């Protein structure tokens, strides 16, 4: 069964191009043209990835991302937008988007990025055990949910991948290059801002005091170390 892609864009030409790129990569597509349609479809169907434009007729794509993340929906989201300001990409990542691609995009590169993001999200499934436990944290492989002291943490796909990396290697120092390679699957162009955004987002969800973190500790000049 092919992986399923939801395309959210109000430009028919862009939708047609995105469908062509996805179909050439043997991916199944559903297209909606508004934020309200996107929310309705996401709440009633499952997808392997969502391709989201920012400028929609009825609301911004940012608002859609915020709503689905608040509902605990962790489907990977790739923003594809004509807005190329750093603020937009950082804001999108801070809301829980997993990647930010600017228009015009290169179809071959976009297709490869989409398939890589789907693959990395599926690889969150652990091979050996139904449950991974590390201190107060646990990951249920059967439901792909993460808990702290028995209470579920509502994490995006990237946040979950980052926490799982730390849980599997407690007290190991991870440089930014290592984090980017494991979580983003890329070592060529490490995005320090993206890493910082996701570290801060994860801290806000797992730390009692984000300003004085006890679990994700910065090792100055090196990277980060995780303490259960």
TABEL-V380388 format. One record per pair of residues at least 24 apart in sequence whose C-alpha atoms are under 8 Angstrom apart, sorted by the first residue. I is the first residue (numbers start at 1). J is the second residue. D is the distance in whole Angstrom. If there is no record, write none. Layout:
# TABEL-V380388
i = [I I]
j = [J J]
d = [D D]
This chain:
# TABEL-V380388
i = [2 2 2 3 3 3 3 4 4 4 4 4 4 4 5 5 5 5 5 5 5 6 6 6 6 6 6 6 7 7 7 7 7 8 8 8 8 8 8 8 8 8 9 9 9 9 9 9 10 10 10 10 21 21 21 21 22 25 25 33 34 34 35 35 35 35 38 39 39 47 48 48 48 49 49 49 49 49 49 49 50 50 50 50 51 51 51 51 52 52 52 52 52 53 53 53 54 54 54 55 62 62 65 65 65 66 66 69 69 69 69 69 70 72 72 72 73 74 74 74 74 75 75 76 76 76 76 76 76 78 90 90 90 93 93 93 94 94 94 96 96 96 97 98 98 98 116 117 120 120 121 121 124 124 132 133 134 134 134 134 135 136 137 137 139 148 153 153 154 155 158 158 159 159 159 163 166 166 167 167 169 170 170 170 170 171 171 171 172 172 173 173 173 173 173 173 174 174 174 174 175 175 175 176 176]
j = [26 27 28 27 28 47 48 28 29 30 46 47 48 49 29 30 47 48 49 50 51 30 31 32 47 49 50 51 31 32 50 51 52 32 33 34 35 38 50 51 52 53 33 34 52 53 55 56 34 55 56 57 107 108 110 111 111 111 115 57 58 59 59 60 61 64 64 64 68 75 75 76 118 75 76 77 78 114 117 118 75 76 77 78 77 78 79 80 77 78 79 80 81 79 80 81 79 80 81 81 92 95 95 96 97 95 96 95 96 154 155 156 154 154 155 156 156 154 155 156 157 156 157 117 118 121 156 157 158 114 193 194 197 194 197 198 197 198 201 156 158 159 156 156 157 158 185 184 183 185 157 161 161 164 167 167 167 168 170 228 228 228 167 228 164 206 205 206 205 202 183 198 198 201 202 202 225 226 226 228 226 225 226 227 228 225 226 227 225 226 219 222 223 224 225 226 222 223 224 225 222 223 224 222 223]
d = [7 5 6 5 6 8 6 5 6 8 8 5 5 7 5 6 6 6 5 6 7 5 6 8 7 6 5 6 5 6 6 5 6 5 6 7 8 7 7 6 5 6 5 7 7 5 8 7 6 8 6 7 6 8 8 6 7 6 8 8 6 8 6 7 7 6 8 7 7 7 6 7 6 6 5 6 7 8 8 6 7 6 5 6 6 5 6 6 7 6 5 6 8 6 5 5 7 7 6 8 6 7 7 7 7 6 7 8 7 8 8 7 8 5 7 8 7 8 7 5 5 7 6 7 7 7 7 6 8 8 7 7 7 7 7 7 6 7 7 6 8 8 8 8 7 6 8 8 8 8 6 8 7 8 8 8 6 8 8 6 5 7 8 7 8 7 7 8 8 8 7 8 6 8 6 8 8 6 8 8 8 7 5 6 7 5 5 6 6 7 8 8 6 6 5 8 8 5 5 6 6 4 7 8 6]
